[in-house]
């Protein structure tokens, strides 16, 4: 990741642009950018700075530069951002519904929704632009995308096929009038049958791959999740979750915040045996269940919205995928035999 010796003679592409907030305390720019940019290591930022690719107020700075309030930071490189170089890929899609305005896709586990650091191909977006022509670009220049779900979360997504559909669907998500229900298997036995989790979500300053709750509400973005217990298995619980807001990792971070991380959610600590006995047989059972479901136990099951053309409310439902269903069945059987 180096720039040529004469970057001014070469076309440079802007990859990132940050405006430092007014209340920012002095911090080295390499640390500041490491916290801001997911999946970009500090030594890579230092290399870019060394090559003159980190600009503050349009001037190159070294990696030990201390950021100041209202600084405008840019990262420029001699190639276009990978995520902007979208290549159509013939990847099969599980299409639940399609008309002239929109498509409902059932996303499998392991598929990233759009290209980004470390995932430049094989994404849902690469597949969409192969299967559909002239998808409208959203505000992030991502064709057709109205919302997204995490790589290892399965379930339903709506994709817009024209500008009017994109605008109207995006507005419903912004106004919180769309309906999104998830099914999750979480650690522990929730004390209440239903409840609401509120807490601003922002990036964890100690681990930039995680989102955390800032309960005072001075940082992060407002987030609300409603939950309802569907079935109790003693050490784990099957819950339905309804999103009022749609923040990054919202369900995963909110459930960890109330002490019930998702089963096998490695990023949020759910890949450890958090509840239950110390018996070897039990540990073996949990570890085998982790193998059956090698990801967080989260599925975007239900999606509802007003059709952008007809105004009619439409609701779609999807089956819980096989790996998650198997894990639920294993816990159901375990709980049943534990009682007998």
PEWO-V477571 format. One record per pair of residues at least 4 apart in sequence whose ideal C-beta (glycine too) atoms are under 8 Angstrom apart, sorted by the first residue. I is the first residue (numbers start at 1). J is the second residue. D is the distance in Angstrom with one decimal. If there is no record, write none. Layout:
# PEWO-V477571
i->{I,I}
j->{J,J}
d->{D,D}
This chain:
# PEWO-V477571
i->{1,1,1,1,1,2,2,3,3,3,3,3,3,3,3,3,4,4,4,6,7,7,7,7,7,7,10,11,12,12,12,12,13,13,13,13,13,13,14,14,14,15,15,15,15,16,16,16,16,16,16,17,17,17,17,18,18,18,18,18,19,19,19,19,20,20,20,20,20,20,20,20,20,21,22,22,23,24,24,24,26,26,26,27,27,27,27,28,28,28,28,28,28,29,29,29,29,29,29,29,29,29,29,29,29,30,30,30,30,30,30,30,31,31,32,32,32,33,33,33,33,33,33,34,34,34,34,34,35,35,35,36,37,37,38,38,38,38,39,39,39,39,40,40,40,41,42,43,44,45,45,45,45,46,46,47,48,48,48,48,49,49,49,49,49,49,49,50,50,52,53,53,53,53,54,54,54,54,54,54,54,55,55,55,55,55,55,55,56,56,56,56,56,56,57,57,58,58,61,67,67,80,80,81,82,82,83,83,83,83,84,85,86,86,86,86,86,87,87,88,88,88,89,89,89,89,89,90,90,91,91,91,91,92,93,93,93,93,93,94,94,94,94,95,95,95,95,96,96,96,96,96,96,97,97,97,97,97,98,98,98,100,100,100,101,101,101,101,101,101,101,101,102,102,102,102,102,102,102,102,103,103,103,103,103,103,104,104,104,104,104,104,105,105,105,105,105,106,106,106,106,107,107,107,107,107,107,107,107,107,107,108,108,109,109,109,109,109,109,109,110,110,110,111,111,111,111,112,112,112,112,112,112,113,113,113,113,113,113,113,113,114,114,114,114,114,114,115,115,115,115,115,115,119,119,121,122,123,124,124,125,125,125,125,125,126,127,128,128,128,128,128,129,129,132,132,132,135,135,135,135,135,136,136,136,136,136,136,136,136,137,137,137,138,138,138,138,138,138,138,140,144,144,144,144,145,145,146,146,146,146,146,146,146,146,147,147,147,147,148,149,149,149,149,149,150,150,150,150,152,152,152,153,153,153,153,153,154,154,154,154,154,155,155,155,155,155,155,156,156,156,156,156,156,157,157,158,158,158,160,160,160,160,160,161,162,163,164,164,164,165,165,165,166,167,167,168,168,168,169,169,169,169,170,171,172,172,172,172,173,173,176,176,177,177,178,178,178,179,179,179,179,179,179,180,180,180,180,180,180,180,181,181,181,181,181,181,182,182,182,182,182,182,182,182,182,183,183,183,183,183,183,183,183,183,183,184,184,184,184,184,184,184,184,184,184,184,185,185,185,185,185,185,185,185,185,185,185,186,186,186,186,186,186,186,186,186,186,186,187,187,187,187,187,187,187,187,187,188,188,188,188,188,188,188,189,189,189,189,189,190,190,190,190,190,190,190,192,193,193,194,194,194,194,195,195,196,196,196,196,197,197,197,197,197,197,197,197,198,198,198,199,199,199,199,199,199,199,199,200,200,200,200,200,200,200,200,200,200,201,201,201,201,201,201,201,201,201,201,201,201,201,202,202,202,202,202,202,203,203,203,203,204,204,204,204,204,209,210,210,210,210,211,211,211,211,211,211,212,212,212,213,213,213,213,213,214,214,214,217,221,221,222,223,223,223,223,224,224,224,225,225,225,225,225,225,225,225,226,226,226,227,227,227,227,228,228,228,228,229,229,229,230,230,230,231,231,231,231,232,232,232,233,233,233,233,233,233,234,234,234,235,235,235,236,236,236,237,238,238,240,241,243,243,245,246,247,249,249,249,250,251,251,251,252,252,252,252,252,252,252,252,253,253,254,255,255,255,255,256,256,256,256,256,256,256,261,261,261,261,261,262,262,262,262,262,263,263,263,263,263,263,264,264,264,264,264,264,264,264,264,264,265,265,265,265,265,265,266,266,266,267,268,269,270,270,271,273,273,273,273,276,276,277,278,278,279,280,281,282,283,284,285,285,285,286,287,288,288,289,289,289,289,290,292,292,292,292,293,293,293,293,293,294,295,297,297,299,299,299,299,300,301,301,301,302,302,302,302,303,303,304,304,304,304,305,305,306,306,306,306,307,307,307,307,319,320,320,320,321,322,323,324,325,326,327,328,329,330,331,332,333,334,335,336}
j->{44,47,48,51,77,47,51,7,10,12,48,51,52,53,77,78,9,10,78,10,12,51,52,53,76,78,78,78,53,76,77,78,76,77,78,79,80,81,74,75,76,75,76,77,81,33,36,37,73,74,75,72,73,74,75,33,36,72,73,74,70,71,72,73,24,32,67,68,69,70,71,72,73,69,69,70,69,67,68,69,66,67,68,31,32,66,67,32,63,64,65,66,67,33,45,49,54,56,61,63,64,65,66,67,73,34,42,45,46,49,63,64,35,42,36,67,73,37,40,45,54,73,75,40,41,42,45,208,203,205,208,208,45,117,116,117,208,209,116,117,118,209,44,45,117,45,46,47,48,49,54,63,75,50,63,51,53,54,75,77,53,54,60,61,62,63,65,62,63,60,60,75,76,77,60,61,63,65,73,74,75,59,60,61,73,74,75,76,61,65,67,71,72,73,71,72,72,74,65,71,73,84,85,85,115,120,114,115,116,120,141,120,115,125,126,129,143,121,126,126,129,130,121,122,126,127,130,127,130,122,126,127,130,127,105,124,127,128,131,105,106,107,108,103,104,105,106,104,105,106,156,316,318,102,103,104,314,316,102,103,104,161,162,309,160,161,162,164,165,307,308,309,158,159,160,161,165,169,307,308,128,132,144,158,159,161,156,157,158,159,303,316,124,128,156,157,159,154,155,156,318,111,113,124,149,153,154,155,156,157,300,154,321,151,152,153,154,295,321,323,151,152,295,122,123,124,151,116,119,122,123,124,151,123,124,125,145,148,149,151,157,123,124,125,142,145,148,119,120,121,123,125,126,123,151,126,126,127,128,157,129,142,143,144,145,130,131,132,135,143,144,159,135,143,144,159,161,143,144,159,160,161,143,144,160,161,162,163,165,166,141,142,143,142,143,144,145,146,166,170,145,159,160,161,166,159,160,157,158,159,160,166,169,170,173,157,158,173,246,157,153,154,155,157,300,249,252,296,298,295,296,298,182,296,298,299,300,298,299,300,321,324,182,299,300,301,303,318,300,301,302,303,316,318,300,303,169,303,305,165,166,169,170,308,165,166,167,168,308,309,169,308,309,170,171,308,172,306,308,173,178,305,308,174,175,177,178,305,306,178,246,244,245,305,306,303,304,305,242,302,303,304,305,315,242,243,246,300,302,303,304,240,241,242,300,301,302,240,241,242,243,251,298,299,300,301,230,238,239,240,241,298,299,301,320,324,238,239,241,251,255,262,263,296,297,298,299,236,237,238,239,262,263,297,324,327,328,331,190,236,237,239,255,260,261,262,263,270,297,235,236,260,261,262,263,270,274,275,235,236,237,259,260,274,275,232,234,235,237,275,195,227,229,232,237,239,260,229,228,229,226,227,228,229,226,227,224,225,226,227,224,225,226,227,254,255,257,258,222,223,224,213,214,215,217,220,223,254,257,213,214,215,217,218,219,220,221,222,223,211,212,213,214,220,221,223,247,248,249,250,253,254,211,212,214,219,220,221,208,210,211,212,208,209,210,211,212,267,249,253,267,268,247,248,249,250,252,253,220,253,257,220,223,253,254,257,218,219,220,222,245,247,245,245,247,250,254,243,244,245,241,242,243,244,250,251,254,255,241,242,244,239,240,241,242,239,240,241,242,237,238,239,238,239,240,237,238,328,332,237,238,335,237,238,331,332,334,335,276,335,338,275,276,331,263,275,331,260,328,331,301,251,250,251,250,250,253,253,267,268,254,255,262,298,256,261,262,265,267,268,296,298,257,268,258,260,261,262,268,260,261,262,265,268,269,270,265,268,269,270,274,268,270,296,297,298,270,289,293,296,297,327,270,271,289,290,293,294,295,296,297,327,269,270,271,296,297,298,270,271,296,296,296,274,274,296,290,282,283,286,287,282,286,282,282,283,283,284,285,286,287,288,289,330,334,290,291,292,330,293,327,330,331,294,323,326,327,330,297,323,324,326,327,323,323,324,327,318,320,321,324,318,317,318,320,315,316,317,318,315,316,313,314,315,316,313,314,311,312,313,314,311,312,313,314,325,324,325,328,325,326,327,328,329,330,331,332,333,334,335,336,337,338,339,340}
d->{5.9,5.5,5.9,7.6,7.2,6.8,4.9,4.7,7.7,7.7,7.7,3.9,5.7,5.4,7.0,5.7,7.5,5.4,6.3,6.9,6.0,7.7,5.6,7.6,7.8,7.0,5.3,7.2,7.7,4.2,6.7,6.0,6.5,5.9,7.3,6.2,4.8,6.5,5.6,7.3,5.5,4.8,6.9,5.6,5.0,7.7,7.7,6.3,7.5,6.8,4.3,7.2,7.2,5.2,8.0,7.7,6.0,7.4,4.5,7.9,7.1,7.7,5.5,7.8,4.9,7.7,5.2,6.7,5.8,6.0,4.3,7.5,6.7,6.8,4.8,6.3,6.8,6.2,7.4,5.2,4.3,6.8,6.9,5.4,5.0,6.6,5.8,6.8,6.9,5.6,7.2,6.3,7.8,6.1,7.9,7.2,6.4,7.1,6.2,6.3,7.7,4.6,7.3,5.3,7.0,6.3,5.3,4.8,5.3,6.7,4.1,7.5,6.6,7.0,6.5,5.0,7.7,5.7,7.4,5.0,7.5,7.1,7.3,6.9,7.4,4.6,6.2,6.7,6.7,6.4,5.2,7.9,7.8,7.4,7.4,6.4,6.3,6.5,7.3,3.8,4.9,7.7,5.8,6.4,5.8,7.4,6.4,6.5,6.6,6.3,7.0,6.6,7.9,6.4,4.3,6.5,4.1,5.7,6.2,7.0,6.9,4.1,7.7,6.7,5.8,4.1,7.9,7.6,7.2,4.3,7.5,6.0,5.2,5.7,6.6,5.8,7.2,7.9,7.1,7.7,5.9,6.2,5.8,7.2,7.0,4.4,7.6,6.3,4.7,6.4,7.5,5.2,7.1,5.6,6.3,5.6,7.8,7.7,3.8,5.3,7.1,5.3,5.6,7.3,6.1,4.4,6.8,4.1,5.6,7.2,6.6,7.9,6.9,6.4,6.6,5.8,7.4,6.5,6.2,6.6,4.8,3.7,6.3,6.8,4.0,6.0,5.5,7.8,5.4,6.8,6.5,3.8,7.0,7.7,5.6,7.9,5.5,7.5,6.0,6.5,4.1,7.7,7.1,6.1,7.1,6.0,7.9,4.3,6.9,5.4,6.8,5.8,6.7,7.9,7.2,4.2,8.0,6.2,7.5,4.7,7.4,6.7,7.8,7.8,7.1,5.6,6.2,7.5,4.2,7.2,5.5,5.2,5.7,6.4,5.7,5.9,5.4,7.0,7.7,7.0,7.9,7.1,7.8,7.4,4.5,6.5,6.0,7.3,5.7,7.7,6.9,5.2,6.9,7.9,7.3,5.1,6.1,7.5,6.7,5.9,5.2,5.6,7.2,6.0,6.4,7.8,6.2,6.3,7.6,5.7,7.8,6.1,7.5,7.8,5.2,7.4,5.1,5.4,6.8,7.0,6.5,6.4,7.7,7.2,6.8,5.6,6.8,7.2,4.3,7.3,4.6,7.1,4.8,6.4,4.8,6.7,6.9,4.1,6.6,7.7,7.2,5.6,7.0,4.4,5.1,6.4,6.8,6.0,5.0,7.1,5.3,6.4,7.2,6.1,7.6,5.7,6.4,7.3,6.1,7.3,6.5,6.1,6.7,7.8,6.8,6.8,6.3,5.8,6.3,6.6,5.6,6.1,6.4,5.7,7.0,7.8,6.4,3.7,3.7,7.3,7.3,6.4,6.8,6.6,6.0,7.6,5.8,4.5,7.6,4.5,5.0,6.7,5.4,5.2,7.7,7.6,5.4,7.3,6.3,6.9,7.7,4.3,5.3,6.8,7.1,6.7,8.0,7.7,5.3,6.8,5.7,6.7,4.6,5.5,6.2,6.6,7.3,5.6,5.9,7.2,4.5,7.9,6.2,6.4,5.3,6.9,7.6,7.7,7.6,3.8,5.7,7.9,8.0,6.8,4.7,7.0,6.3,7.7,4.9,6.9,4.9,7.3,7.2,4.9,2.7,6.1,7.9,5.8,5.2,7.4,7.3,4.2,5.7,5.3,7.4,7.6,6.1,6.3,6.6,4.0,3.7,5.5,7.8,7.5,6.0,7.0,6.3,6.2,6.1,7.6,5.9,4.3,7.3,6.0,6.4,7.9,6.8,7.7,3.7,6.8,7.8,6.3,5.8,6.3,5.9,4.8,4.6,5.2,6.3,5.2,6.3,5.6,6.7,7.5,7.3,7.4,6.6,4.5,7.6,6.6,6.9,3.4,7.0,6.7,6.8,4.6,7.2,6.8,7.0,6.0,7.8,5.9,7.0,5.2,8.0,5.6,3.8,7.2,4.5,7.7,7.2,6.0,6.0,6.4,5.4,6.2,7.5,7.1,7.5,6.0,7.7,7.6,4.9,4.9,5.9,7.7,7.6,5.4,5.9,6.5,7.0,5.5,7.9,8.0,5.7,4.9,7.5,5.6,7.4,5.6,7.8,6.9,4.3,3.6,7.1,6.3,6.2,7.1,7.5,6.5,5.5,5.8,5.4,4.3,6.7,5.6,6.4,7.8,7.6,7.4,5.8,5.6,5.6,7.7,6.1,6.0,4.4,5.4,7.4,7.2,6.7,6.4,4.7,7.1,5.3,5.9,6.3,7.4,5.9,7.8,7.8,7.5,5.6,7.9,5.3,7.1,6.2,7.8,6.9,4.9,7.4,6.4,4.3,6.7,7.5,5.9,6.5,7.1,5.1,7.6,7.3,4.6,7.8,6.9,4.4,7.7,6.7,5.8,8.0,7.2,5.2,3.6,7.0,5.5,7.9,8.0,6.4,6.8,6.0,6.7,4.6,7.7,5.1,7.8,6.3,3.5,6.1,5.8,6.5,4.9,7.2,6.2,7.6,4.9,5.8,4.5,4.6,7.3,7.4,6.2,5.6,7.6,6.7,6.8,5.7,5.0,3.0,6.8,5.5,7.4,6.1,7.7,6.7,7.9,4.2,6.5,4.4,6.2,7.4,7.2,6.1,6.7,7.1,5.7,4.3,7.6,7.6,4.3,8.0,6.2,7.5,7.5,7.9,6.3,6.9,4.3,6.6,4.3,4.5,7.8,7.6,5.6,6.3,4.8,4.6,5.3,6.8,7.9,3.8,5.4,5.8,7.4,6.2,7.0,6.1,6.0,4.6,8.0,7.0,4.4,6.6,5.1,7.0,5.1,7.7,6.6,4.8,7.9,7.9,5.8,7.5,5.7,4.6,6.1,5.5,7.2,4.2,8.0,7.3,5.3,7.7,7.6,6.6,7.1,4.2,6.4,6.9,4.0,7.9,5.2,6.4,4.2,4.3,7.8,5.7,7.1,5.5,7.2,6.2,8.0,7.9,5.4,6.4,7.3,6.7,6.6,7.9,4.9,7.7,7.8,5.9,6.0,7.4,6.3,6.6,7.5,5.8,5.7,7.0,5.1,6.5,7.2,6.2,6.9,6.9,5.0,5.7,5.8,7.7,7.6,4.3,8.0,7.9,4.5,6.6,7.7,5.5,4.8,5.3,3.8,7.1,6.7,4.8,4.5,5.4,5.7,5.6,7.9,7.1,7.3,4.2,7.0,5.7,5.2,8.0,5.2,5.6,7.0,6.3,5.9,6.1,7.9,7.2,3.5,6.7,3.7,7.5,7.6,7.2,4.2,7.6,7.8,7.8,7.4,7.1,6.6,6.7,8.0,6.1,5.0,7.9,5.4,6.9,4.7,7.6,7.6,7.0,6.2,6.5,6.5,6.2,6.2,6.4,7.5,6.2,6.5,6.9,6.7,7.8,6.5,5.3,5.1,7.1,6.7,6.3,4.9,5.3,6.6,5.9,4.9,5.8,7.0,4.0,7.5,7.5,5.6,6.2,7.5,5.5,6.3,5.8,7.6,6.4,5.7,6.9,6.6,7.0,5.2,7.7,7.3,5.0,6.4,6.6,3.8,7.2,7.3,6.4,5.6,6.9,5.4,7.5,6.5,5.0,7.7,5.4,8.0,5.2,4.9,7.2,6.7,6.2,6.7,6.4,6.3,6.4,6.6,6.1,6.3,6.3,6.2,6.4,6.3,6.2,6.8,6.8}
